[in-house]
Amino acid sequence: MMEYEDTLPNSCGDRLKLSPRPPPYRVNIQKSNVCSRAYFVVVMVFFHLYIINVIALLLYVHYNTGNGDVRSGEESATETSSRSTHHPPLDPHPHHHPTDPELNLGLVYRLPRLEGIRVGHVQRVSLVDDRAHEMRTLSLKPLLFEIPAFLSVEESSVVMQLAQLKGLTHGSPAGPPEGPDDQLSQDELFSLLDLNQDGLLQREEILSLSHSPDATWLSAHHLRELHSQLASSPSDVLSLQDFRRVTGGVFQKEGSGGSDRDRWTQRRHKSTHTRLHLGNGAHRTLQNIRTRVTRLSHLPSSLVELSEPLEVVRYEQGGHSHAHYDSSSALPDASCAHTHLAANTSTPHQIPCRYMTVLLHLNAAEGGGETSFPVADNRTYEEEALGDLAQQYCDKGNLKVRPAAGTALLWYNHLPDGYGWMGELDEFSLHGDCVVTRGPKWIGSVWVNVDPDQQRQAHYQRLVSRQPDSETLRSSHSNLHQDL
């Protein structure tokens, strides 16, 4: 290698020699991957631990929320009993006990409830295999839907013909008093209605008649007169003398001598009715109605099948029904009519317990006959209007639905209780039939019966489901004949 010397001129013109620059010092460093490898290993370890934790959390959530599907009923019952032995939980809703697994209602069953979304919302539902139906929300209070073409014109005609073949009967009229228990004097009835026993009838006491079994002693005319007299009273109360002036004579209990179910038909005028069974062995059209109601409501088929039969009503010209509820509020001295025997209680009254109503319009009345919901979607529930609504209310009703052949209306008679079961009566479900001005009007009502006490409902279904079917009876009869 050749060395170069740098020279710089000085002030005298001589050039000075500079010492050669030293070569740059280079340090040879051997590359090592030890640090990068350790960092990679640490990252991968933490990543795998994160993945394992996520998988474990998903498995924990799955097995704790889906225990009804993963584990058998016996295992769940065993775990429940073992947990309750060590730490007995407080039941926030004592009526809601697990239902019978034989009915496929699940360990903790919740009654399905359709979503209304908003008034006018249209959704598609599958009721038959070959096509879909449209369901339109008509009201949110009560939750009310309209399903056009629920039945075909031919199917509607078949239902009317089956009702005529079975025979249409008039509502049971109020029979003569059979004894002192079937009639009350004015003073006795006033004392019965005077809840606080102050000798005066307040507005709250009169309004309570709308939801009390004692209202069977007063007609719609009497209720309307009481409301009018109360409105004109300066003190906003009624004395015994006012009560005597408005209501005269001896009061006979409406529908005395008949069953509670007969009394429910007294709200109709100029009508005949009959009931058609929807269960096994019924006409194919009637079985199709039951199947479509089951699909529409998403309720168990056993719950629909064990409910009341289809009631078919024919209104003549001038016929109508007063505003009423299909179901009843829970009363301490009453039990549901469909579970009364299974409950084995000694309550003096039986009331209808109907979770849902599916109303079928079987024909298109030529004039009038609308189904009216007087207080649908009101901001508040005005009980003062009940006195007027009991007679003629169609002009002031909030919602009226014209009858169209094959169209169905579905609404819920009760609010949810917050635990997935049936709660209080929905007071906005007040409804009735307007006067038929031309031609007859045919309707059919499908009611789904549910007891507010879930344990009692499960007990009732368990007792009914244990009845032997026709095949068992047929085989037993054949064996008996062979033995003979």
Secondary structure, DSSP 8 states (H G I E B T S, - for coil): -----EEEE-TTS-EEEE---------------HHHHHHHHHHHHHHHHHHHHHHHHHHHHHHHH-HHHHS-HHHHHHHHHHHHHHS----SSTT-----GGGT--SS---------STT-EEEE--SSS--EEEEEEEETTEEEEETTSS-HHHHHHHHHHHHHH--EE--------SGGGEE-HHHHHHHH-TT-SSSEEHHHHHGGGGSGGGGGS-HHHHHHHHHHHHH-TTSEE-HHHHHHHS-S-EE-TTTTS-HHHHHGGGEEEEEEEEE--STTS-HHHHHHHHHHHHHHT--HHHHHTS--EEEEEEEEEEEEEEE-SS----TTEEESTTHHHHT---SEEE--EEEEEEEE-S--SEE--EEETTTT-SS--GGGHHHHTT--GGG-SEEE---TT-EEEEESEEE-SSSSEEEE-GGG-EEE--EEES-EEEEEEEEE--SSHHHHHHHHHHHHTS--HHHHHHHHHHHHHH-
